[in-house]
């Protein structure tokens, strides 16, 4: 299992129609084959400047790469993410038992 | 549900006994009352400099505050986290349906 997450802040005002439209478009990524446990999240800690998050899981690296290169994902990145996101941080996790 | 997460990098060398000891100590936080779905994670994205993560969930803010102020948590922060962690970022999430 690979959990792919991204915390981000939009250029749009909080609660705006543009924000809502962006998040609805982001949620559509959930239907790409191989995407599991897709979550749209609000980031609530005051210790960073991000306001939203996305989290999803993939069974393995092949499924993750399939998603990354999928035309719907790459189109979303070009047409929505790059123009509308002010800042972001990607964090990917795998389970670890020390 | 509140998901409390922290991505971090230790001062210890990767794979060292000191790293293992720190992570084992961090896992002990899972037994504090109210902590749910505690996960120890390895951070694998090359797009940031963090190498590990912790994730846990709380039913509500009261449970989160109970954890934050719990003597076992505050002792861990003082005795292990502050001296042994090189850098970290906390991200807290709640579910959001746009």
N, CA and C atoms of all chains as a GROMACS GRO file, in nm:
protein
  588
    1UNK      N    1   0.084  -0.121   0.000
    1UNK     CA    2   0.000   0.000   0.000
    1UNK      C    3   0.088   0.125   0.000
    2UNK      N    4   0.056   0.214  -0.092
    2UNK     CA    5   0.121   0.345  -0.094
    2UNK      C    6   0.012   0.450  -0.074
    3UNK      N    7   0.028   0.534   0.027
    3UNK     CA    8  -0.067   0.644   0.048
    3UNK      C    9  -0.006   0.772  -0.008
    4UNK      N   10  -0.072   0.826  -0.108
    4UNK     CA   11  -0.026   0.951  -0.171
    4UNK      C   12  -0.111   1.064  -0.114
    5UNK      N   13  -0.044   1.164  -0.057
    5UNK     CA   14  -0.118   1.277   0.000
    5UNK      C   15  -0.060   1.408  -0.052
    6UNK      N   16  -0.147   1.508  -0.056
    6UNK     CA   17  -0.099   1.643  -0.087
    6UNK      C   18  -0.178   1.743  -0.003
    7UNK      N   19  -0.104   1.829   0.065
    7UNK     CA   20  -0.164   1.941   0.138
    7UNK      C   21  -0.148   2.064   0.051
    8UNK      N   22  -0.250   2.149   0.046
    8UNK     CA   23  -0.240   2.263  -0.045
    8UNK      C   24  -0.324   2.381   0.001
    9UNK      N   25  -0.294   2.495  -0.060
    9UNK     CA   26  -0.373   2.617  -0.039
    9UNK      C   27  -0.404   2.673  -0.177
   10UNK      N   28  -0.530   2.709  -0.196
   10UNK     CA   29  -0.573   2.763  -0.325
   10UNK      C   30  -0.552   2.914  -0.332
   11UNK      N   31  -0.548   2.964  -0.456
   11UNK     CA   32  -0.544   3.108  -0.475
   11UNK      C   33  -0.682   3.170  -0.449
   12UNK      N   34  -0.787   3.088  -0.454
   12UNK     CA   35  -0.925   3.137  -0.436
   12UNK      C   36  -0.954   3.171  -0.290
   13UNK      N   37  -1.046   3.266  -0.267
   13UNK     CA   38  -1.088   3.295  -0.130
   13UNK      C   39  -1.154   3.172  -0.066
   14UNK      N   40  -1.133   3.158   0.065
   14UNK     CA   41  -1.195   3.048   0.138
   14UNK      C   42  -1.347   3.057   0.127
   15UNK      N   43  -1.410   2.948   0.094
   15UNK     CA   44  -1.556   2.944   0.084
   15UNK      C   45  -1.612   2.995  -0.047
   16UNK      N   46  -1.524   3.030  -0.141
   16UNK     CA   47  -1.571   3.087  -0.268
   16UNK      C   48  -1.624   2.978  -0.362
   17UNK      N   49  -1.699   3.021  -0.462
   17UNK     CA   50  -1.750   2.928  -0.563
   17UNK      C   51  -1.634   2.867  -0.642
   18UNK      N   52  -1.531   2.944  -0.664
   18UNK     CA   53  -1.415   2.894  -0.738
   18UNK      C   54  -1.345   2.783  -0.659
   19UNK      N   55  -1.337   2.800  -0.527
   19UNK     CA   56  -1.278   2.697  -0.441
   19UNK      C   57  -1.361   2.569  -0.452
   20UNK      N   58  -1.490   2.583  -0.441
   20UNK     CA   59  -1.580   2.468  -0.447
   20UNK      C   60  -1.566   2.396  -0.580
   21UNK      N   61  -1.558   2.472  -0.688
   21UNK     CA   62  -1.547   2.412  -0.820
   21UNK      C   63  -1.416   2.335  -0.834
   22UNK      N   64  -1.308   2.391  -0.781
   22UNK     CA   65  -1.179   2.323  -0.787
   22UNK      C   66  -1.185   2.190  -0.710
   23UNK      N   67  -1.240   2.195  -0.592
   23UNK     CA   68  -1.243   2.074  -0.508
   23UNK      C   69  -1.331   1.966  -0.570
   24UNK      N   70  -1.440   2.008  -0.633
   24UNK     CA   71  -1.525   1.911  -0.701
   24UNK      C   72  -1.448   1.845  -0.816
   25UNK      N   73  -1.371   1.924  -0.887
   25UNK     CA   74  -1.292   1.869  -0.997
   25UNK      C   75  -1.185   1.774  -0.944
   26UNK      N   76  -1.125   1.810  -0.830
   26UNK     CA   77  -1.022   1.723  -0.770
   26UNK      C   78  -1.083   1.589  -0.731
   27UNK      N   79  -1.204   1.592  -0.679
   27UNK     CA   80  -1.271   1.468  -0.636
   27UNK      C   81  -1.294   1.372  -0.751
   28UNK      N   82  -1.303   1.426  -0.872
   28UNK     CA   83  -1.326   1.340  -0.989
   28UNK      C   84  -1.207   1.249  -1.016
   29UNK      N   85  -1.090   1.284  -0.961
   29UNK     CA   86  -0.972   1.198  -0.977
   29UNK      C   87  -0.992   1.062  -0.911
   30UNK      N   88  -1.087   1.058  -0.817
   30UNK     CA   89  -1.113   0.934  -0.743
   30UNK      C   90  -1.156   0.820  -0.834
   31UNK      N   91  -1.208   0.854  -0.950
   31UNK     CA   92  -1.262   0.748  -1.036
   31UNK      C   93  -1.156   0.688  -1.129
   32UNK      N   94  -1.034   0.742  -1.125
   32UNK     CA   95  -0.927   0.682  -1.206
   32UNK      C   96  -0.896   0.542  -1.153
   33UNK      N   97  -0.879   0.450  -1.245
   33UNK     CA   98  -0.857   0.309  -1.207
   33UNK      C   99  -0.737   0.294  -1.113
   34UNK      N  100  -0.758   0.219  -1.007
   34UNK     CA  101  -0.649   0.193  -0.913
   34UNK      C  102  -0.647   0.284  -0.792
   35UNK      N  103  -0.723   0.394  -0.797
   35UNK     CA  104  -0.730   0.487  -0.683
   35UNK      C  105  -0.821   0.427  -0.576
   36UNK      N  106  -0.768   0.414  -0.454
   36UNK     CA  107  -0.843   0.359  -0.342
   36UNK      C  108  -0.849   0.461  -0.228
   37UNK      N  109  -0.953   0.451  -0.148
   37UNK     CA  110  -0.967   0.534  -0.027
   37UNK      C  111  -0.940   0.683  -0.053
   38UNK      N  112  -0.995   0.734  -0.161
   38UNK     CA  113  -0.978   0.875  -0.194
   38UNK      C  114  -1.049   0.960  -0.089
   39UNK      N  115  -0.980   1.060  -0.038
   39UNK     CA  116  -1.039   1.149   0.062
   39UNK      C  117  -1.011   1.294   0.027
   40UNK      N  118  -1.115   1.376   0.036
   40UNK     CA  119  -1.098   1.521   0.030
   40UNK      C  120  -1.103   1.570   0.174
   41UNK      N  121  -1.004   1.650   0.213
   41UNK     CA  122  -0.986   1.686   0.353
   41UNK      C  123  -0.966   1.836   0.371
   42UNK      N  124  -1.007   1.884   0.486
   42UNK     CA  125  -0.974   2.020   0.524
   42UNK      C  126  -0.858   2.012   0.621
   43UNK      N  127  -0.754   2.097   0.601
   43UNK     CA  128  -0.638   2.100   0.690
   43UNK      C  129  -0.666   2.204   0.799
   44UNK      N  130  -0.657   2.162   0.925
   44UNK     CA  131  -0.704   2.246   1.036
   44UNK      C  132  -0.594   2.292   1.132
   45UNK      N  133  -0.474   2.241   1.118
   45UNK     CA  134  -0.368   2.284   1.209
   45UNK      C  135  -0.323   2.426   1.177
   46UNK      N  136  -0.304   2.507   1.280
   46UNK     CA  137  -0.252   2.642   1.260
   46UNK      C  138  -0.101   2.646   1.246
   47UNK      N  139  -0.038   2.530   1.250
   47UNK     CA  140   0.109   2.524   1.244
   47UNK      C  141   0.163   2.518   1.102
   48UNK      N  142   0.073   2.529   1.002
   48UNK     CA  143   0.116   2.539   0.863
   48UNK      C  144   0.013   2.624   0.789
   49UNK      N  145   0.040   2.654   0.664
   49UNK     CA  146  -0.047   2.748   0.591
   49UNK      C  147  -0.137   2.678   0.489
   50UNK      N  148  -0.143   2.545   0.493
   50UNK     CA  149  -0.227   2.472   0.398
   50UNK      C  150  -0.372   2.466   0.450
   51UNK      N  151  -0.466   2.465   0.359
   51UNK     CA  152  -0.608   2.468   0.400
   51UNK      C  153  -0.686   2.344   0.357
   52UNK      N  154  -0.633   2.268   0.263
   52UNK     CA  155  -0.701   2.146   0.217
   52UNK      C  156  -0.600   2.034   0.199
   53UNK      N  157  -0.652   1.915   0.182
   53UNK     CA  158  -0.567   1.801   0.154
   53UNK      C  159  -0.641   1.699   0.070
   54UNK      N  160  -0.566   1.620  -0.002
   54UNK     CA  161  -0.620   1.502  -0.071
   54UNK      C  162  -0.537   1.383  -0.026
   55UNK      N  163  -0.602   1.272  -0.009
   55UNK     CA  164  -0.532   1.148   0.028
   55UNK      C  165  -0.592   1.034  -0.052
   56UNK      N  166  -0.506   0.948  -0.101
   56UNK     CA  167  -0.554   0.830  -0.176
   56UNK      C  168  -0.452   0.720  -0.159
   57UNK      N  169  -0.496   0.598  -0.183
   57UNK     CA  170  -0.404   0.485  -0.169
   57UNK      C  171  -0.398   0.405  -0.298
   58UNK      N  172  -0.281   0.344  -0.320
   58UNK     CA  173  -0.260   0.257  -0.435
   58UNK      C  174  -0.206   0.123  -0.385
   59UNK      N  175  -0.242   0.017  -0.455
   59UNK     CA  176  -0.199  -0.115  -0.414
   59UNK      C  177  -0.047  -0.130  -0.425
   60UNK      N  178   0.010  -0.067  -0.528
   60UNK     CA  179   0.154  -0.081  -0.552
   60UNK      C  180   0.203   0.034  -0.642
   61UNK      N  181   0.332   0.034  -0.670
   61UNK     CA  182   0.391   0.142  -0.750
   61UNK      C  183   0.333   0.146  -0.891
   62UNK      N  184   0.299   0.031  -0.945
   62UNK     CA  185   0.244   0.027  -1.081
   62UNK      C  186   0.112   0.103  -1.086
   63UNK      N  187   0.028   0.085  -0.985
   63UNK     CA  188  -0.101   0.155  -0.980
   63UNK      C  189  -0.080   0.305  -0.962
   64UNK      N  190   0.020   0.342  -0.881
   64UNK     CA  191   0.053   0.483  -0.859
   64UNK      C  192   0.100   0.547  -0.990
   65UNK      N  193   0.187   0.478  -1.062
   65UNK     CA  194   0.238   0.532  -1.188
   65UNK      C  195   0.126   0.542  -1.292
   66UNK      N  196   0.036   0.444  -1.291
   66UNK     CA  197  -0.078   0.448  -1.384
   66UNK      C  198  -0.160   0.574  -1.360
   67UNK      N  199  -0.184   0.604  -1.233
   67UNK     CA  200  -0.258   0.726  -1.195
   67UNK      C  201  -0.181   0.852  -1.237
   68UNK      N  202  -0.053   0.856  -1.202
   68UNK     CA  203   0.027   0.977  -1.229
   68UNK      C  204   0.027   1.011  -1.378
   69UNK      N  205   0.033   0.909  -1.460
   69UNK     CA  206   0.041   0.933  -1.604
   69UNK      C  207  -0.093   0.931  -1.675
   70UNK      N  208  -0.200   0.910  -1.601
   70UNK     CA  209  -0.333   0.902  -1.663
   70UNK      C  210  -0.373   1.038  -1.720
   71UNK      N  211  -0.429   1.039  -1.842
   71UNK     CA  212  -0.463   1.167  -1.907
   71UNK      C  213  -0.555   1.255  -1.822
   72UNK      N  214  -0.645   1.195  -1.745
   72UNK     CA  215  -0.734   1.278  -1.662
   72UNK      C  216  -0.656   1.346  -1.550
   73UNK      N  217  -0.554   1.278  -1.498
   73UNK     CA  218  -0.471   1.338  -1.394
   73UNK      C  219  -0.381   1.446  -1.451
   74UNK      N  220  -0.316   1.416  -1.561
   74UNK     CA  221  -0.223   1.515  -1.618
   74UNK      C  222  -0.299   1.639  -1.668
   75UNK      N  223  -0.422   1.618  -1.720
   75UNK     CA  224  -0.503   1.733  -1.763
   75UNK      C  225  -0.544   1.817  -1.642
   76UNK      N  226  -0.579   1.751  -1.531
   76UNK     CA  227  -0.617   1.824  -1.410
   76UNK      C  228  -0.499   1.907  -1.359
   77UNK      N  229  -0.382   1.848  -1.362
   77UNK     CA  230  -0.262   1.920  -1.314
   77UNK      C  231  -0.239   2.045  -1.400
   78UNK      N  232  -0.246   2.030  -1.531
   78UNK     CA  233  -0.218   2.142  -1.620
   78UNK      C  234  -0.327   2.250  -1.617
   79UNK      N  235  -0.452   2.205  -1.619
   79UNK     CA  236  -0.564   2.298  -1.637
   79UNK      C  237  -0.618   2.356  -1.507
   80UNK      N  238  -0.600   2.284  -1.394
   80UNK     CA  239  -0.658   2.330  -1.269
   80UNK      C  240  -0.551   2.351  -1.160
   81UNK      N  241  -0.467   2.246  -1.137
   81UNK     CA  242  -0.373   2.253  -1.025
   81UNK      C  243  -0.273   2.368  -1.040
   82UNK      N  244  -0.203   2.370  -1.150
   82UNK     CA  245  -0.097   2.470  -1.168
   82UNK      C  246  -0.153   2.612  -1.164
   83UNK      N  247  -0.263   2.641  -1.235
   83UNK     CA  248  -0.313   2.780  -1.230
   83UNK      C  249  -0.381   2.819  -1.100
   84UNK      N  250  -0.437   2.723  -1.025
   84UNK     CA  251  -0.524   2.759  -0.912
   84UNK      C  252  -0.465   2.734  -0.774
   85UNK      N  253  -0.354   2.660  -0.766
   85UNK     CA  254  -0.296   2.627  -0.635
   85UNK      C  255  -0.183   2.723  -0.602
   86UNK      N  256  -0.190   2.783  -0.483
   86UNK     CA  257  -0.089   2.880  -0.441
   86UNK      C  258   0.036   2.812  -0.387
   87UNK      N  259   0.018   2.705  -0.311
   87UNK     CA  260   0.132   2.631  -0.256
   87UNK      C  261   0.085   2.492  -0.218
   88UNK      N  262   0.178   2.397  -0.220
   88UNK     CA  263   0.140   2.260  -0.185
   88UNK      C  264   0.262   2.180  -0.141
   89UNK      N  265   0.235   2.069  -0.073
   89UNK     CA  266   0.339   1.974  -0.035
   89UNK      C  267   0.286   1.832  -0.050
   90UNK      N  268   0.359   1.753  -0.126
   90UNK     CA  269   0.323   1.613  -0.142
   90UNK      C  270   0.398   1.528  -0.040
   91UNK      N  271   0.327   1.435   0.021
   91UNK     CA  272   0.387   1.339   0.114
   91UNK      C  273   0.332   1.202   0.079
   92UNK      N  274   0.421   1.107   0.058
   92UNK     CA  275   0.378   0.970   0.027
   92UNK      C  276   0.424   0.877   0.140
   93UNK      N  277   0.336   0.787   0.177
   93UNK     CA  278   0.366   0.702   0.292
   93UNK      C  279   0.348   0.554   0.260
   94UNK      N  280   0.432   0.474   0.321
   94UNK     CA  281   0.411   0.329   0.326
   94UNK      C  282   0.418   0.288   0.473
   95UNK      N  283   0.349   0.180   0.504
   95UNK     CA  284   0.348   0.132   0.643
   95UNK      C  285   0.489   0.095   0.686
   96UNK      N  286   0.518   0.118   0.813
   96UNK     CA  287   0.651   0.086   0.866
   96UNK      C  288   0.637   0.035   1.008
   97UNK      N  289   0.696  -0.080   1.035
   97UNK     CA  290   0.690  -0.138   1.170
   97UNK      C  291   0.831  -0.141   1.228
   98UNK      N  292   0.864  -0.044   1.313
   98UNK     CA  293   1.001  -0.040   1.367
   98UNK      C  294   1.025  -0.153   1.468
   99UNK      N  295  -1.425   1.320   1.332
   99UNK     CA  296  -1.291   1.259   1.326
   99UNK      C  297  -1.186   1.366   1.294
  100UNK      N  298  -1.081   1.366   1.370
  100UNK     CA  299  -0.965   1.452   1.342
  100UNK      C  300  -0.846   1.360   1.319
  101UNK      N  301  -0.781   1.374   1.204
  101UNK     CA  302  -0.659   1.298   1.178
  101UNK      C  303  -0.539   1.389   1.203
  102UNK      N  304  -0.459   1.351   1.299
  102UNK     CA  305  -0.338   1.427   1.333
  102UNK      C  306  -0.219   1.356   1.270
  103UNK      N  307  -0.143   1.428   1.189
  103UNK     CA  308  -0.028   1.366   1.124
  103UNK      C  309   0.095   1.454   1.143
  104UNK      N  310   0.209   1.389   1.143
  104UNK     CA  311   0.335   1.464   1.143
  104UNK      C  312   0.436   1.390   1.056
  105UNK      N  313   0.495   1.465   0.965
  105UNK     CA  314   0.604   1.414   0.882
  105UNK      C  315   0.734   1.466   0.944
  106UNK      N  316   0.838   1.383   0.949
  106UNK     CA  317   0.959   1.428   1.017
  106UNK      C  318   1.084   1.360   0.963
  107UNK      N  319   1.196   1.418   0.999
  107UNK     CA  320   1.328   1.360   0.968
  107UNK      C  321   1.408   1.363   1.096
  108UNK      N  322   1.471   1.252   1.127
  108UNK     CA  323   1.550   1.241   1.250
  108UNK      C  324   1.693   1.288   1.228
  109UNK      N  325   1.758   1.323   1.338
  109UNK     CA  326   1.900   1.356   1.333
  109UNK      C  327   1.984   1.228   1.316
  110UNK      N  328   1.925   1.113   1.350
  110UNK     CA  329   1.998   0.985   1.344
  110UNK      C  330   2.016   0.938   1.200
  111UNK      N  331   2.122   0.862   1.174
  111UNK     CA  332   2.139   0.803   1.041
  111UNK      C  333   2.025   0.707   1.008
  112UNK      N  334   1.989   0.701   0.881
  112UNK     CA  335   1.884   0.608   0.837
  112UNK      C  336   1.925   0.465   0.866
  113UNK      N  337   1.835   0.391   0.930
  113UNK     CA  338   1.863   0.251   0.959
  113UNK      C  339   1.943   0.228   1.086
  114UNK      N  340   1.973   0.334   1.158
  114UNK     CA  341   2.054   0.321   1.279
  114UNK      C  342   1.973   0.266   1.397
  115UNK      N  343   2.045   0.217   1.498
  115UNK     CA  344   1.979   0.169   1.620
  115UNK      C  345   1.907   0.285   1.690
  116UNK      N  346   1.966   0.404   1.685
  116UNK     CA  347   1.904   0.521   1.750
  116UNK      C  348   1.771   0.555   1.681
  117UNK      N  349   1.768   0.542   1.550
  117UNK     CA  350   1.643   0.565   1.475
  117UNK      C  351   1.537   0.465   1.519
  118UNK      N  352   1.576   0.340   1.523
  118UNK     CA  353   1.483   0.234   1.562
  118UNK      C  354   1.429   0.259   1.703
  119UNK      N  355   1.517   0.297   1.792
  119UNK     CA  356   1.476   0.321   1.932
  119UNK      C  357   1.377   0.437   1.940
  120UNK      N  358   1.402   0.542   1.864
  120UNK     CA  359   1.310   0.656   1.862
  120UNK      C  360   1.172   0.614   1.811
  121UNK      N  361   1.170   0.540   1.702
  121UNK     CA  362   1.042   0.502   1.641
  121UNK      C  363   0.964   0.408   1.732
  122UNK      N  364   1.033   0.321   1.800
  122UNK     CA  365   0.967   0.233   1.897
  122UNK      C  366   0.904   0.316   2.008
  123UNK      N  367   0.976   0.416   2.054
  123UNK     CA  368   0.923   0.503   2.160
  123UNK      C  369   0.801   0.581   2.109
  124UNK      N  370   0.808   0.626   1.984
  124UNK     CA  371   0.695   0.699   1.927
  124UNK      C  372   0.571   0.610   1.920
  125UNK      N  373   0.591   0.484   1.886
  125UNK     CA  374   0.478   0.390   1.874
  125UNK      C  375   0.406   0.371   2.006
  126UNK      N  376   0.477   0.392   2.115
  126UNK     CA  377   0.416   0.375   2.248
  126UNK      C  378   0.308   0.480   2.273
  127UNK      N  379   0.310   0.590   2.196
  127UNK     CA  380   0.206   0.692   2.210
  127UNK      C  381   0.068   0.637   2.170
  128UNK      N  382   0.069   0.529   2.094
  128UNK     CA  383  -0.057   0.469   2.047
  128UNK      C  384  -0.146   0.423   2.162
  129UNK      N  385  -0.085   0.398   2.277
  129UNK     CA  386  -0.166   0.343   2.386
  129UNK      C  387  -0.231   0.450   2.473
  130UNK      N  388  -0.206   0.577   2.443
  130UNK     CA  389  -0.273   0.685   2.517
  130UNK      C  390  -0.422   0.681   2.485
  131UNK      N  391  -0.502   0.698   2.586
  131UNK     CA  392  -0.649   0.689   2.571
  131UNK      C  393  -0.699   0.785   2.464
  132UNK      N  394  -0.782   0.735   2.376
  132UNK     CA  395  -0.844   0.820   2.274
  132UNK      C  396  -0.773   0.816   2.140
  133UNK      N  397  -0.651   0.761   2.138
  133UNK     CA  398  -0.577   0.752   2.011
  133UNK      C  399  -0.632   0.635   1.929
  134UNK      N  400  -0.672   0.663   1.806
  134UNK     CA  401  -0.726   0.560   1.718
  134UNK      C  402  -0.642   0.553   1.590
  135UNK      N  403  -0.640   0.436   1.529
  135UNK     CA  404  -0.575   0.416   1.398
  135UNK      C  405  -0.432   0.473   1.395
  136UNK      N  406  -0.356   0.449   1.499
  136UNK     CA  407  -0.217   0.496   1.504
  136UNK      C  408  -0.135   0.423   1.397
  137UNK      N  409  -0.059   0.499   1.321
  137UNK     CA  410   0.024   0.441   1.217
  137UNK      C  411   0.164   0.499   1.221
  138UNK      N  412   0.262   0.411   1.213
  138UNK     CA  413   0.400   0.453   1.191
  138UNK      C  414   0.428   0.433   1.043
  139UNK      N  415   0.482   0.536   0.978
  139UNK     CA  416   0.492   0.536   0.833
  139UNK      C  417   0.631   0.579   0.787
  140UNK      N  418   0.669   0.528   0.673
  140UNK     CA  419   0.789   0.577   0.607
  140UNK      C  420   0.745   0.671   0.496
  141UNK      N  421   0.810   0.789   0.488
  141UNK     CA  422   0.777   0.886   0.384
  141UNK      C  423   0.867   0.860   0.264
  142UNK      N  424   0.806   0.840   0.147
  142UNK     CA  425   0.882   0.790   0.032
  142UNK      C  426   0.892   0.887  -0.085
  143UNK      N  427   0.819   0.999  -0.079
  143UNK     CA  428   0.827   1.094  -0.192
  143UNK      C  429   0.961   1.168  -0.189
  144UNK      N  430   1.020   1.180  -0.307
  144UNK     CA  431   1.144   1.257  -0.318
  144UNK      C  432   1.120   1.407  -0.328
  145UNK      N  433   0.994   1.448  -0.320
  145UNK     CA  434   0.960   1.590  -0.334
  145UNK      C  435   0.964   1.666  -0.202
  146UNK      N  436   1.006   1.599  -0.095
  146UNK     CA  437   1.027   1.666   0.034
  146UNK      C  438   1.139   1.594   0.106
  147UNK      N  439   1.182   1.646   0.218
  147UNK     CA  440   1.300   1.591   0.286
  147UNK      C  441   1.264   1.509   0.410
  148UNK      N  442   1.136   1.479   0.430
  148UNK     CA  443   1.096   1.400   0.546
  148UNK      C  444   1.112   1.251   0.516
  149UNK      N  445   1.142   1.173   0.619
  149UNK     CA  446   1.168   1.030   0.599
  149UNK      C  447   1.068   0.940   0.672
  150UNK      N  448   0.998   0.996   0.771
  150UNK     CA  449   0.900   0.917   0.845
  150UNK      C  450   0.773   0.998   0.868
  151UNK      N  451   0.671   0.929   0.912
  151UNK     CA  452   0.547   0.997   0.948
  151UNK      C  453   0.475   0.921   1.057
  152UNK      N  454   0.394   0.993   1.132
  152UNK     CA  455   0.301   0.932   1.226
  152UNK      C  456   0.162   0.983   1.190
  153UNK      N  457   0.064   0.896   1.202
  153UNK     CA  458  -0.074   0.937   1.178
  153UNK      C  459  -0.162   0.873   1.284
  154UNK      N  460  -0.255   0.949   1.335
  154UNK     CA  461  -0.350   0.896   1.434
  154UNK      C  462  -0.479   0.972   1.422
  155UNK      N  463  -0.586   0.913   1.472
  155UNK     CA  464  -0.716   0.979   1.465
  155UNK      C  465  -0.776   0.993   1.603
  156UNK      N  466  -0.855   1.100   1.618
  156UNK     CA  467  -0.928   1.125   1.743
  156UNK      C  468  -1.074   1.145   1.708
  157UNK      N  469  -1.160   1.104   1.800
  157UNK     CA  470  -1.304   1.116   1.775
  157UNK      C  471  -1.347   1.262   1.768
  158UNK      N  472  -1.282   1.346   1.850
  158UNK     CA  473  -1.320   1.488   1.855
  158UNK      C  474  -1.206   1.570   1.916
  159UNK      N  475  -1.229   1.700   1.926
  159UNK     CA  476  -1.124   1.790   1.978
  159UNK      C  477  -1.087   1.758   2.122
  160UNK      N  478  -1.185   1.716   2.201
  160UNK     CA  479  -1.159   1.684   2.342
  160UNK      C  480  -1.057   1.570   2.352
  161UNK      N  481  -1.074   1.469   2.267
  161UNK     CA  482  -0.981   1.355   2.268
  161UNK      C  483  -0.841   1.399   2.222
  162UNK      N  484  -0.838   1.488   2.123
  162UNK     CA  485  -0.710   1.540   2.073
  162UNK      C  486  -0.640   1.620   2.182
  163UNK      N  487  -0.712   1.705   2.252
  163UNK     CA  488  -0.653   1.784   2.359
  163UNK      C  489  -0.606   1.696   2.474
  164UNK      N  490  -0.683   1.592   2.504
  164UNK     CA  491  -0.644   1.499   2.610
  164UNK      C  492  -0.508   1.437   2.576
  165UNK      N  493  -0.491   1.397   2.450
  165UNK     CA  494  -0.365   1.340   2.403
  165UNK      C  495  -0.252   1.443   2.411
  166UNK      N  496  -0.279   1.562   2.359
  166UNK     CA  497  -0.174   1.665   2.353
  166UNK      C  498  -0.120   1.697   2.492
  167UNK      N  499  -0.208   1.701   2.590
  167UNK     CA  500  -0.167   1.736   2.725
  167UNK      C  501  -0.131   1.618   2.813
  168UNK      N  502  -0.140   1.498   2.758
  168UNK     CA  503  -0.113   1.379   2.838
  168UNK      C  504   0.036   1.375   2.877
  169UNK      N  505   0.064   1.341   3.003
  169UNK     CA  506   0.204   1.340   3.050
  169UNK      C  507   0.296   1.251   2.966
  170UNK      N  508   0.245   1.141   2.913
  170UNK     CA  509   0.332   1.054   2.831
  170UNK      C  510   0.366   1.123   2.698
  171UNK      N  511   0.272   1.201   2.646
  171UNK     CA  512   0.299   1.274   2.522
  171UNK      C  513   0.395   1.389   2.547
  172UNK      N  514   0.368   1.468   2.651
  172UNK     CA  515   0.454   1.585   2.676
  172UNK      C  516   0.596   1.540   2.714
  173UNK      N  517   0.608   1.428   2.785
  173UNK     CA  518   0.742   1.377   2.819
  173UNK      C  519   0.814   1.331   2.693
  174UNK      N  520   0.741   1.265   2.602
  174UNK     CA  521   0.802   1.221   2.476
  174UNK      C  522   0.852   1.341   2.395
  175UNK      N  523   0.773   1.446   2.391
  175UNK     CA  524   0.812   1.566   2.316
  175UNK      C  525   0.940   1.625   2.374
  176UNK      N  526   0.944   1.638   2.504
  176UNK     CA  527   1.060   1.701   2.568
  176UNK      C  528   1.184   1.612   2.562
  177UNK      N  529   1.166   1.483   2.588
  177UNK     CA  530   1.282   1.395   2.606
  177UNK      C  531   1.331   1.330   2.477
  178UNK      N  532   1.241   1.315   2.379
  178UNK     CA  533   1.280   1.246   2.256
  178UNK      C  534   1.264   1.334   2.132
  179UNK      N  535   1.142   1.392   2.115
  179UNK     CA  536   1.113   1.466   1.991
  179UNK      C  537   1.206   1.585   1.973
  180UNK      N  538   1.211   1.674   2.070
  180UNK     CA  539   1.290   1.798   2.055
  180UNK      C  540   1.439   1.766   2.035
  181UNK      N  541   1.497   1.677   2.115
  181UNK     CA  542   1.641   1.652   2.093
  181UNK      C  543   1.674   1.571   1.968
  182UNK      N  544   1.583   1.487   1.920
  182UNK     CA  545   1.620   1.389   1.816
  182UNK      C  546   1.564   1.418   1.676
  183UNK      N  547   1.468   1.511   1.666
  183UNK     CA  548   1.406   1.539   1.536
  183UNK      C  549   1.471   1.660   1.472
  184UNK      N  550   1.514   1.643   1.346
  184UNK     CA  551   1.583   1.751   1.274
  184UNK      C  552   1.485   1.851   1.217
  185UNK      N  553   1.374   1.802   1.164
  185UNK     CA  554   1.271   1.890   1.107
  185UNK      C  555   1.139   1.813   1.100
  186UNK      N  556   1.030   1.887   1.105
  186UNK     CA  557   0.900   1.821   1.100
  186UNK      C  558   0.792   1.916   1.052
  187UNK      N  559   0.680   1.859   1.010
  187UNK     CA  560   0.561   1.937   0.974
  187UNK      C  561   0.437   1.864   1.020
  188UNK      N  562   0.356   1.933   1.097
  188UNK     CA  563   0.229   1.877   1.143
  188UNK      C  564   0.118   1.917   1.047
  189UNK      N  565   0.034   1.823   1.013
  189UNK     CA  566  -0.085   1.848   0.931
  189UNK      C  567  -0.203   1.776   0.997
  190UNK      N  568  -0.310   1.850   1.021
  190UNK     CA  569  -0.429   1.791   1.080
  190UNK      C  570  -0.543   1.799   0.980
  191UNK      N  571  -0.619   1.692   0.971
  191UNK     CA  572  -0.724   1.687   0.869
  191UNK      C  573  -0.859   1.648   0.927
  192UNK      N  574  -0.962   1.706   0.869
  192UNK     CA  575  -1.098   1.658   0.893
  192UNK      C  576  -1.160   1.633   0.756
  193UNK      N  577  -1.255   1.541   0.753
  193UNK     CA  578  -1.321   1.508   0.628
  193UNK      C  579  -1.391   1.631   0.572
  194UNK      N  580  -1.394   1.642   0.439
  194UNK     CA  581  -1.458   1.756   0.375
  194UNK      C  582  -1.525   1.709   0.248
  195UNK      N  583  -1.653   1.741   0.234
  195UNK     CA  584  -1.727   1.702   0.113
  195UNK      C  585  -1.767   1.827   0.037
  196UNK      N  586  -1.691   1.863  -0.067
  196UNK     CA  587  -1.721   1.986  -0.141
  196UNK      C  588  -1.851   1.973  -0.222
   0.00000   0.00000   0.00000
